[in-house]
Structure formats: C-alpha cells, structure tokens
Amino acid sequence: MSSSTLFTPLTFAHGPAMKNRLMLAPLTNTQSHADGRMSDEEFKWLTMRAEGGFGLTMTCAAHIQRTGQGFPGQMGCWSDDHIEGLTRLAAAIKAQGSVAVVQLHHAGMRSPAELIGEAPVCPSDNEEFEARALTGAEVEQLVEDFIAGAIRVEIAGFDGVEIHGAHGYVLAQFLSPEVNQRTDQWGGSAENRARIVVDILKGVRARCGADFQLGLRLSPERFGLDTGEIRDLAQRLMTEGLIDYLDMSLWDVRKAPMDEAFAGQSLISLFTGLDRGAARLGVAGKVMSPADAEWCLEQGCDFVLIGRGAILHHDWPKLAAADPAFRPIALPVTREHLHREGLSDRFVTYMQAWKGFVAEEMAEA
C-alpha cells in the first residue's frame, strides 16, 4: 500500500467526506476559559491543525454538564453561552476543508470534587472515587444533556459530534461490569449497561439534522471493561446504523489483547474483522509515522487518529504527504518547539506531566 492511500477521500453515511484518512485525535489541553468558553489559545491550537491538513479536526472532550468536568480548562458545551465561541471555531475549521467535530464528554466519577464543587457521580456508589450513584431521573437527564450538547454543536455549525464512551469516563463506567452495579434498566446485563449509549446515539440521530455526522469512541479494555462485550457492542452499533464511524482507542495499535480469551490475536483484529455495515472504523494509539498509519489501513481500518504526532507537528498530514518516510521530531522537545506548533503555556505545562515529552532543562523557562 503506497502512502497515497492515506490521502484518498473517505465518505460517510451522513455528513461530509474527509479529504484524507487522517483525523486529529481529541486531545486534552486545558486551554479553555474556566467557564468552558472558547479561548484564543484553544482556537489557535485547533485551527492550526485544520490548516495543517487533517481531514477531520476534532476538539478535546467537551463536557455536557457543568458537574461533568474532568480537568481544568476544559471546553464546555453545556450552556448556550458556549455557542458563540464554538461557532467561530467551526467556521475556521471548515474554511480549511476539514470536517469539524466536537467530542462530547462527561467524566462521571473521575470529575474532581474540588473542581466541580460537589461529589462526583457514577452509575453506582464508588468508594475509591467518593462518588455517589446517579438516580434514575439523573440518568435520563444525562442522556438528555448529551443530546442537548449535540444540538448546540449543530447550531454552532459543526459537521458532527463524537460521543466519548472510552477511557473510564461516565459512559465507560456504565459499560463496565465492575463499576456498574445497578439493578435497574441501566445495569446488570451487557445490553442494559449499554442502554445509555444506545439512547444517546438514537436521540442525537433523531433530533439533529439528516446530514449531522455521529461517531463514538470506545476503549476495548482496562477501566473494568470486558473486551468481548465491547467487541459485541461495536458490532451491534455499526450494523444497526447507529453511528457513522467508530473510533477505537487502543493505546497501542499493535498491542495484543489483555484478555486471555483472545490470546494469539491482535487487539486491532478484533474490530477490523467485524461487519461494519455502512459505518467506518478508525483506531488510535501510538500512530506516529506515515508508515504506522499505512499499517493500520493495511489491517483493515478506514482511517487513523493522530494524537502525539499532531501535538509535535501541526502539519503532520502535509509533512506525511510530502515525504512517506517522515518521522516526528525526537522526544523530548523544547517548550519553544511546542509554542511554535501552537501550544499555549498552559498546554505546554500540561504536557510536562507526560514523561519524557518536554525537555527538563526547559521546564522552568
């Protein structure tokens, strides 16, 4: 497979096509205002990636309830006050020929109490995180607020949303047979635990426009998840036409499954082997070079998500198109390099928590 395959268009059942197979991964960056409104720093970071050639530019996780915030400086879409900034961003991304998408999120038990000013919530009481169980009415409100967030995003002019069901946040907490100990319609069987995800997807599809694009991010393991259940859920959602694309966050696209039931198989193959109907399948996890991205397509993926590589180079797609042998700059990198790539001081400081990413000698510069 030649590198040019990465630069062929990809169509979806709903919404615009990507001009290539490269999505900007949704990346936490702590750059928004304290109330969730768009900052100039956030705007610069994302629009530089659209200018850099990504076929789809996705925002960081944007929380859909004030009390669902997972980290400081998180983008919000829980209030109409957020629409103005989102509108500015959508127009700028689309002006570069990139599909504009917001990732919708709620941290659940992983919302820091000191940040949200109250105890976090979870499908069930959770002693480790000092989280309280959601009432049935609160679960229904959570579904409604995901849908309302999508409606705001559509009003702002975005092409679509991705629902964040991965990484141990609230929807993954519902999917987890370890975390979710409910005995009502949102707990117990795998079908019941997935009900909230299905209801959100159906609600967004029903109440947003016919061309509004709908994606979902899932994790296949960790966080108390059952790999077989996630695989079965992925199969169902794709073949039932509930999503336009599935974004599987694998941590490392070349890794083996942790679950011994799948010994001898690759984690990626558990999903590329599924019947995906009209849905598209993408993966994220240590895709750093064009060769890495090509390998994912060779395994049967439709697109790839670029995370760390996109932090290091805002124009990763253009660099990859110009040179199939391109590799990102070696780590650690200086603060100055990251500033040139559109990261604010707050984002660079956040990246210092990633071991070996930012050069130590520049840490106090």
N, C-alpha and C positions, 0 to 999 in steps of 0.2 A: 504494500500500500504506500503510495507516494504521499509526501507531506501535503500535496494539493488537496487530498481528500478532506483535510481539516478545514479547507476553505471553500467547500461546496455548501450551498444553501440547505436549510432544514425546515420543512414545513410542519405545521401542527394542525390538529383537528379544528382548533379555534385560534383566532388571533394571527398576528403577522409571522412570517417566516424569519428565522435567523439567517443572516448573510453568510455565516460560517458555523462551525460546530463548537465554538468556544463561548462558554458562559463565565461571567465573573461570579465567583463563589460569594455567598453572603458572609461578610466578614465584620465581626465586632470591631469597633474603632473608637468608641467613647467620645465622639466629636460633636454630637448634637447638644442643643441647649438643655438645661436641667428640666424644662417642662416638655421636652420631646420635640420642640420645633426645630426645623432645619437650620443649620448653621452654615456660614460661608465655607467653613473648613470641610464639612460633610459634602457640600455641593461641589467643591473643587475636587475632592478625592474621587467622587463617583463620575463626574463629567470627564475627568482626565482619562478614566478607563474606557468610557464610551468613545472618546476621541482616539484612544489607543487601539481600537479595532475590535473590541469584543462584540460578538453577535447578539448577546443579551447581557445587559448590565443590571445586576440585582443589588438591591440595598442590603445593608445589615438587617438583622432581625429587628422589626419594629413592633413594639408591644401594643396590644389591642385593649388593655385595661391599665389604668394608672397603677394598680397594685400588682400588675404582672411584669413590672420592670425587672430585668435581670442584672443590669450593670449600670454604672453611672454614665451619663452622656448618651443614653440610648435614644434612638429615633422613635417617635411615637406616631400612632395613627388612631388613638382612642378619643380624639376630640376634633371637632370641626376647626379648631384653631390651627391644626396641623396642615389643613388643606392648602393654604397659600404657599407654604414652602415646598410641599410635595408637587404642586402644580408647576412651580418654577423648575424643579428638578426633572420632572417628566418631560417637559418641553425640551430641555437642554440635552437629555439623553437621546431622545428620538430625533433631534436635529442632526445627530451624528450617524443616523442609520442603524442605531442599536435598539433592540427591543427593551422596553423599560418595565421593570418588575420590582415590586416591593415584597419582601418576605414578612409574613405575619406571624407573631410570636407571643407567647405568654410563658413566663419562667416557672409558674407553679411553685412548688416547694423550694425551688432554687432562687426565688426572689429574696434578697437580703432584707431582713426585718428593719435594719437601720436605714435602708434606702427607701422602703415603701411606708414606713411608719406604723406598721402593724404586723401581726403574724402572717407568714405566707400561707397559701392554700395548696391543697393536694387532693387527689381523688380520695385518699384515706388519711386519717391522723398519722403523722410521721414523726416519731420521737427524735430521730437523728437531725432532722431539719427544723424541729419545733414547729411543724406545720399542722394546720387543722384541716379536717375533711370538708370539702365543699358540700353544701346541701343540694338536694335535687334541683331546687329553683336556681341555685347559683350555677349548676352545670348547664342548665338551659340558658341562663344569661351569658355564660361563657361562649356557647355556640353562637348566640345572637351577636355578641361583640366581635367575634371573628368575622362574621358576615358583614357587620356594620363597618369594620375596618376595610374590608374589600370594597364596599360601596364607596367609601371615602377615597380610596386609592383610584377607583374608576373615575370618580368625579374629577380628581386631580389630573386625569389624562394618561395614567399608566396603561400599559397594554395588558397587564395581568398581575396576579399575585402568586406567591408560593406559600403554602401552609407549612409551618415548621413543626414537623412531628418527630423530630430527632433529638439526639444529644441529651436525653434525660430531662427535657422541659415538659410542660404540663401535658401535652398530648402523648408524648412518650411515657409519661407517668401513668396515664390511663391504659396504654397498651401493655405495660409491664405486669405480668402475673405476680411479681414480687411486691411492687409498690401498691398496686391497685387491689385493695381488699374489700371493695364494695360488694354488697349483696343485692343491689337493685339492678335496673336495666343497663347500667354502665359498668358493671362488674361481673366477675365470675367467668363465663365462657370467653373464648377469644373473640367471638362475634360481639358480645356485649361490651367488652373492653375497647373494641374498635368503633363502637357506635358513635361516639362523639366525633371522631374523624370523618366518618361517612356523613353524618348530619351536617357538619360544617361544609364539606365539599358539595353536597346536594343543595344546601342553602345558598352558597355563593353562585353555583351554576344557575339556580332558579331566579336569583334576584339581581344578578349583574347581566350585562348585555350579551347578546349571542356571540360576539367576537371577543369577549373577555377571556383571556388565557388563564388556565388554572393548573398549577403544579403543586407537588407535595414532596417534602424532604423527609426521608426515613433513615434511621440507623438500623443495621441488621443485628447488632449485638451490643453488649455492655448495658449499663443502666437497668439491669434486671430484665432485659428483653429476651424473648425466645426467638432464635434465628428462624426456625421453621415457621412459626406464626407470622413473622414479618414477611417472609417469602410468600406465604399463602395470601396475606393481605395485599401485598404488591400485585400478585396475580389477579386477585379479585378487582382491585381498583382500576387496573389497566384494561381488563377485558370488559368490565361493565361500563366503560366510557366515562368514569367519574373524573378523570384527570387527563390533561393534555401531555404532561410529562411527569416522570418520576425521577427525583434526584436522590440517589443512594449515596449517603455519606459513609464511606468505608474506612476512613482513617488512613488506609494504605491500599491502593487499588490492587496491589499484587499479593496481599496477605491471604493466609489460609483461615478458614473459619475457626473460631474458638470452640464451637460446639462439636464434640467428638462424633456426633451423629453424621456429620458431613466430612469426616476425615477423608483425605485423598482428593478432595475437590478444592477449587479456589473459591473464595468468597464472591468474587465478581461473577463467576459462572452460575451461581445460584439464581442470579437475577437476569443475566443475559440469556439464559436458557428458557425463560418464561415466555408464554404467549402474551404479547403486549397489546394486541388489538390495534387500535389507531393511536395509542399512546407512544411517546418517545421515552427512551431510557438514557439517563446520564449518570456518571459517577464522579465522586470527588475523593481525594486522598493521595497526597504526595505526587501529584501530576506536575512536574517541574519543567520538563523539556518538551519540544515538539515530538520527540521520539516516544516519550511517555504517553502523550495524548494520542498519537497514532496507534500505540499498542492497545489502548482502551477501545478504539474503534475496531481494531482487528479482533478483539474479543467479542464484539457484537454490540457495543454501545452506539448510541446515536449521537451523543455529544459528551463533552467533558467540562468539568468546572475547574477553574484555575484560582487558587487561593494565594498561597505564599508567593508564587511566581508573579502574581499580579500586584502584590504589595511591593515587590522588588523592582518591577518594571511596569509602569502604567500602560506601555505599548507592547506588552508581551505578544499579542496576536500579530502585530505588524513586524516585530522582530522575528517571529517564527516563520512568517510568510516570506521574509527576505532571505532567511538562512535556516534550512531544516536542521542544521547541526547546532543551532543556537542553544546555549545553556545560560540560565540566570547567573548573575554575579555571585561569587562565592561568599558564604557567610563566615564570620559576622560582617555586617556592613556599618558604615558610619551613619550618624544622625544626619549629616549633611546629604548623604545619598538619599535617604528616605525623605528628607524635606524636598529635594529636587523631584522626587517621584510623587509629590502631592500630599504627603502626610503632615499633619499639624504636630505641634509639640505634644499635644495630648495623646495623639495616636502613637507617636514615637515612644513616649513614656510607657504606654500600654504594651508596645512590642518588646520593651526591655524585660518583661516578665516571661517572654519566650526564650528559653535557654539558648545561648549562642547565636541569637539573631542580630542584636545590636552590639557593636564593638564596645567592650567595657571601658576602654580608655576615653571614650567619648560620652560615657554615661552622664557625666556631670557638666558637659559642655553647654 
